[in-house]
Amino acid sequence: MSDKGIIFSAPMIRALLDGRKTQTRRLLTNARVFATPESRAFTLKKAELTRALQGADRWRHLGGTGWFWESDAFDYQSPATRTGWMAHLPYAPGDQLYVRENFQLLSFGDYLPTKQRPADVRFAATDPLADLSPEDRGYPWRPCIHMPRWASRMFLTVTDVRVQRLQEISEDDARAEGLTPVLKSMPPLQGCDGALRSREVFEWEKGWSVNAVPAFEALWNSLHTAEGERWEDNPWIVAVSFDVHHGNIDAEKAA
């Protein structure tokens, strides 16, 4: 088990606060291969990881961050056609993840941005002044990657980790990602009296669906545009389920 930061966008921060988000999917970007009697531990990433995942199947959780899988053998391993891997992946049940989001620290007295002894922490996702310009608001936002651990207002306890292809997401999974349905007026059914009817749908910039998976696809592609990372590329991902805790991770531990 370990503590580490995890980044979320403003809509997903609000979904966490509202209790609508209990899962997140992250690209599988690195794997720390176990040491063996023949070799030291090393990290697979980028092209090496892509090759090690070619034809991957038979995934098995070994406990903690450890995973086993089989994939297509390398040419030098001929005549073998398959090879096994044992490696550490980034998340494990029991991990605690402190949430990082766009923010600003404000000073005593003048309420100007500061990094020293702040009087207040403002969060872009829920600040009532978030839609104003930095000039009108009085301060710009600092990127989430710079949020210190002590300023975080939520943390997550990982309850389950799955390794899968992105498109394996189910309807229940997509809803657990924090997507919010809205009521949409629909044309009347044939043979009815002409009254409009309302139906729960999921909307995004260029469309809508009665199912959550297409909305998740649109959300994913709005965040991941590089080749190999898009929905249509069906990349390997780590699906993380979690419980949400409101409050700072260290304050909770000290209580």
C-alpha positions as CSV (number, residue, x, y, z in Angstrom):
1,M,0.0,0.0,0.0
2,S,1.2,3.5,-0.8
3,D,0.1,7.1,-0.8
4,K,0.4,9.2,-4.0
5,G,-1.3,12.0,-5.8
6,I,-3.9,11.7,-8.6
7,I,-5.1,14.4,-10.9
8,F,-8.7,15.1,-11.9
9,S,-10.4,17.7,-14.1
10,A,-13.0,20.2,-12.7
11,P,-16.1,18.2,-13.8
12,M,-14.7,15.0,-12.2
13,I,-13.8,16.9,-9.0
14,R,-17.5,17.9,-8.8
15,A,-18.5,14.3,-9.5
16,L,-16.3,13.1,-6.6
17,L,-17.8,15.7,-4.3
18,D,-21.3,14.7,-5.2
19,G,-20.7,11.0,-4.8
20,R,-21.2,10.2,-8.4
21,K,-17.7,9.0,-9.2
22,T,-16.3,5.8,-7.8
23,Q,-14.1,4.7,-10.7
24,T,-11.3,6.1,-12.9
25,R,-9.5,4.7,-15.9
26,R,-5.9,5.5,-16.5
27,L,-3.6,4.6,-19.4
28,L,-1.2,1.8,-18.7
29,T,2.0,3.8,-19.3
30,N,4.7,1.9,-17.3
31,A,5.3,-1.5,-15.6
32,R,8.2,-2.3,-13.3
33,V,9.3,-5.9,-14.2
34,F,10.3,-8.1,-11.3
35,A,14.0,-8.9,-10.8
36,T,14.9,-12.5,-11.6
37,P,18.1,-14.6,-11.0
38,E,19.0,-13.7,-14.6
39,S,18.2,-10.0,-14.7
40,R,17.7,-6.9,-12.5
41,A,14.3,-5.2,-12.3
42,F,13.6,-2.7,-15.1
43,T,10.8,-0.5,-16.2
44,L,8.8,-1.0,-19.4
45,K,7.4,2.1,-21.0
46,K,6.5,3.6,-24.4
47,A,7.5,1.3,-27.3
48,E,8.9,-1.4,-25.0
49,L,5.7,-1.6,-23.0
50,T,3.6,-1.6,-26.2
51,R,5.7,-4.5,-27.5
52,A,5.4,-6.4,-24.1
53,L,1.6,-6.0,-24.3
54,Q,1.3,-7.3,-27.9
55,G,-1.3,-10.1,-27.8
56,A,-1.5,-9.8,-24.0
57,D,-3.9,-12.1,-22.2
58,R,-4.2,-14.4,-19.1
59,W,-3.9,-11.4,-16.7
60,R,-3.6,-12.5,-13.1
61,H,-3.2,-10.4,-10.0
62,L,-0.3,-11.6,-7.8
63,G,-1.2,-9.4,-4.8
64,G,-0.3,-5.8,-4.1
65,T,0.9,-4.1,-7.2
66,G,2.1,-7.3,-8.8
67,W,0.6,-8.7,-12.0
68,F,1.3,-11.6,-14.4
69,W,0.4,-11.7,-18.1
70,E,1.3,-13.5,-21.2
71,S,2.1,-11.9,-24.6
72,D,3.6,-12.6,-28.0
73,A,7.2,-13.9,-27.7
74,F,10.0,-11.8,-29.1
75,D,11.8,-13.0,-32.2
76,Y,14.9,-14.0,-30.3
77,Q,12.7,-16.4,-28.2
78,S,11.9,-18.6,-31.2
79,P,10.6,-21.3,-31.3
80,A,8.5,-20.1,-28.3
81,T,5.4,-18.2,-29.4
82,R,4.4,-16.8,-26.0
83,T,6.2,-15.3,-23.1
84,G,5.2,-14.5,-19.5
85,W,5.7,-11.2,-17.6
86,M,5.6,-10.4,-13.9
87,A,5.6,-6.7,-13.1
88,H,4.4,-4.0,-10.7
89,L,1.6,-1.7,-12.0
90,P,0.9,1.8,-10.5
91,Y,-2.1,1.0,-8.4
92,A,-3.1,-1.6,-5.8
93,P,-6.1,-2.2,-3.5
94,G,-5.4,-0.3,-0.2
95,D,-3.5,2.5,-1.9
96,Q,-4.6,6.0,-0.8
97,L,-4.7,8.7,-3.5
98,Y,-4.8,12.3,-2.5
99,V,-6.8,14.3,-5.1
100,R,-5.0,17.1,-6.9
101,E,-6.9,19.9,-8.7
102,N,-6.5,23.4,-10.0
103,F,-6.2,25.7,-7.1
104,Q,-4.7,28.9,-5.6
105,L,-3.3,29.9,-2.2
106,L,-4.2,33.3,-0.9
107,S,-2.3,35.3,1.7
108,F,-3.4,36.9,5.0
109,G,-4.7,40.4,4.8
110,D,-4.6,41.3,1.1
111,Y,-5.8,37.9,-0.2
112,L,-3.2,37.8,-3.0
113,P,-1.6,34.7,-4.4
114,T,1.1,33.4,-2.2
115,K,3.2,30.3,-1.5
116,Q,4.0,31.2,2.1
117,R,1.7,30.8,5.1
118,P,-1.6,31.0,3.1
119,A,-4.8,32.1,4.7
120,D,-7.1,30.3,2.3
121,V,-7.1,27.6,-0.4
122,R,-9.4,28.2,-3.4
123,F,-10.4,25.4,-5.7
124,A,-11.3,26.1,-9.3
125,A,-13.9,23.3,-9.6
126,T,-16.2,24.9,-7.0
127,D,-15.1,28.5,-6.6
128,P,-18.1,30.8,-7.1
129,L,-15.8,33.2,-8.9
130,A,-14.3,30.5,-11.2
131,D,-16.0,31.9,-14.4
132,L,-14.5,35.4,-13.9
133,S,-11.3,36.5,-15.6
134,P,-8.1,36.3,-13.4
135,E,-8.2,40.1,-13.3
136,D,-11.8,40.3,-12.0
137,R,-11.3,37.4,-9.7
138,G,-8.1,38.8,-8.3
139,Y,-6.0,35.7,-8.8
140,P,-5.1,33.1,-11.5
141,W,-5.4,29.4,-11.1
142,R,-2.4,27.2,-10.4
143,P,-2.2,23.9,-12.3
144,C,-3.2,20.8,-10.4
145,I,0.2,19.2,-10.8
146,H,1.6,21.9,-8.4
147,M,-1.0,21.2,-5.6
148,P,0.8,20.3,-2.4
149,R,-0.3,17.3,-0.5
150,W,-1.4,19.4,2.5
151,A,-3.8,21.5,0.4
152,S,-5.8,18.5,-1.0
153,R,-9.4,18.3,0.2
154,M,-10.2,14.7,-0.7
155,F,-8.5,11.4,-0.9
156,L,-9.5,8.0,-2.3
157,T,-9.0,4.5,-1.0
158,V,-8.5,2.0,-3.8
159,T,-10.8,-1.0,-3.4
160,D,-10.2,-2.8,-6.7
161,V,-7.9,-2.7,-9.7
162,R,-8.5,-4.3,-13.1
163,V,-6.3,-4.4,-16.2
164,Q,-8.3,-4.4,-19.4
165,R,-8.8,-2.8,-22.8
166,L,-10.5,0.6,-22.8
167,Q,-13.6,-0.6,-24.7
168,E,-14.3,-3.4,-22.2
169,I,-16.0,-0.7,-20.0
170,S,-19.6,-1.7,-19.1
171,E,-22.6,0.6,-18.8
172,D,-22.4,0.4,-15.0
173,D,-18.7,1.2,-15.2
174,A,-19.3,4.3,-17.4
175,R,-21.9,5.6,-14.9
176,A,-19.4,5.0,-12.1
177,E,-17.0,7.2,-13.9
178,G,-19.1,10.2,-12.8
179,L,-21.1,10.9,-16.0
180,T,-24.3,12.9,-15.2
181,P,-27.6,12.2,-17.0
182,V,-30.0,15.0,-17.8
183,L,-33.7,15.0,-18.7
184,K,-34.2,15.7,-22.4
185,S,-37.5,16.5,-24.1
186,M,-38.2,13.8,-26.8
187,P,-40.7,13.7,-29.7
188,P,-43.9,11.9,-28.8
189,L,-44.2,8.2,-29.5
190,Q,-46.1,7.2,-32.6
191,G,-49.9,7.0,-31.9
192,C,-49.7,9.1,-28.7
193,D,-51.5,12.4,-28.2
194,G,-48.5,14.6,-29.3
195,A,-47.3,15.5,-25.9
196,L,-43.5,15.8,-25.5
197,R,-41.9,13.2,-23.3
198,S,-38.8,13.4,-21.1
199,R,-36.1,10.9,-21.0
200,E,-32.8,10.6,-19.1
201,V,-29.9,10.9,-21.5
202,F,-26.2,11.6,-21.5
203,E,-25.1,14.7,-23.4
204,W,-21.7,15.9,-24.7
205,E,-20.6,18.7,-27.1
206,K,-21.6,17.0,-30.3
207,G,-24.3,14.5,-29.4
208,W,-26.2,12.6,-26.8
209,S,-27.2,9.0,-26.0
210,V,-29.5,7.1,-23.6
211,N,-26.4,5.0,-22.7
212,A,-23.4,6.2,-20.7
213,V,-20.7,4.3,-22.7
214,P,-20.9,6.6,-25.8
215,A,-20.7,9.6,-23.4
216,F,-17.6,8.2,-21.8
217,E,-16.1,7.6,-25.2
218,A,-16.6,11.3,-26.0
219,L,-15.1,12.3,-22.6
220,W,-12.1,10.0,-23.1
221,N,-11.4,11.4,-26.6
222,S,-11.6,15.0,-25.3
223,L,-8.8,14.2,-23.0
224,H,-6.7,11.7,-25.0
225,T,-6.0,12.8,-28.6
226,A,-2.6,11.1,-29.3
227,E,-2.4,8.1,-31.6
228,G,-2.6,4.9,-29.5
229,E,-4.5,6.5,-26.7
230,R,-7.8,7.2,-28.3
231,W,-11.0,5.2,-27.8
232,E,-10.8,3.8,-31.3
233,D,-7.2,2.6,-30.5
234,N,-8.6,0.6,-27.6
235,P,-5.5,0.9,-25.4
236,W,-4.7,-1.1,-22.3
237,I,-5.8,0.8,-19.2
238,V,-5.9,0.3,-15.4
239,A,-9.5,0.6,-14.1
240,V,-9.4,1.8,-10.5
241,S,-12.4,1.5,-8.1
242,F,-12.3,3.5,-4.9
243,D,-14.1,5.0,-1.9
244,V,-14.1,8.8,-1.6
245,H,-13.1,10.5,1.7
246,H,-13.7,14.2,2.2
247,G,-10.9,15.9,4.0
248,N,-7.1,16.0,3.9
249,I,-5.3,12.6,3.8
250,D,-2.9,13.5,6.6
251,A,-5.6,15.1,8.8
252,E,-7.6,11.9,8.6
253,K,-4.5,9.8,9.6
254,A,-3.8,12.1,12.5
255,A,-7.4,12.0,13.8
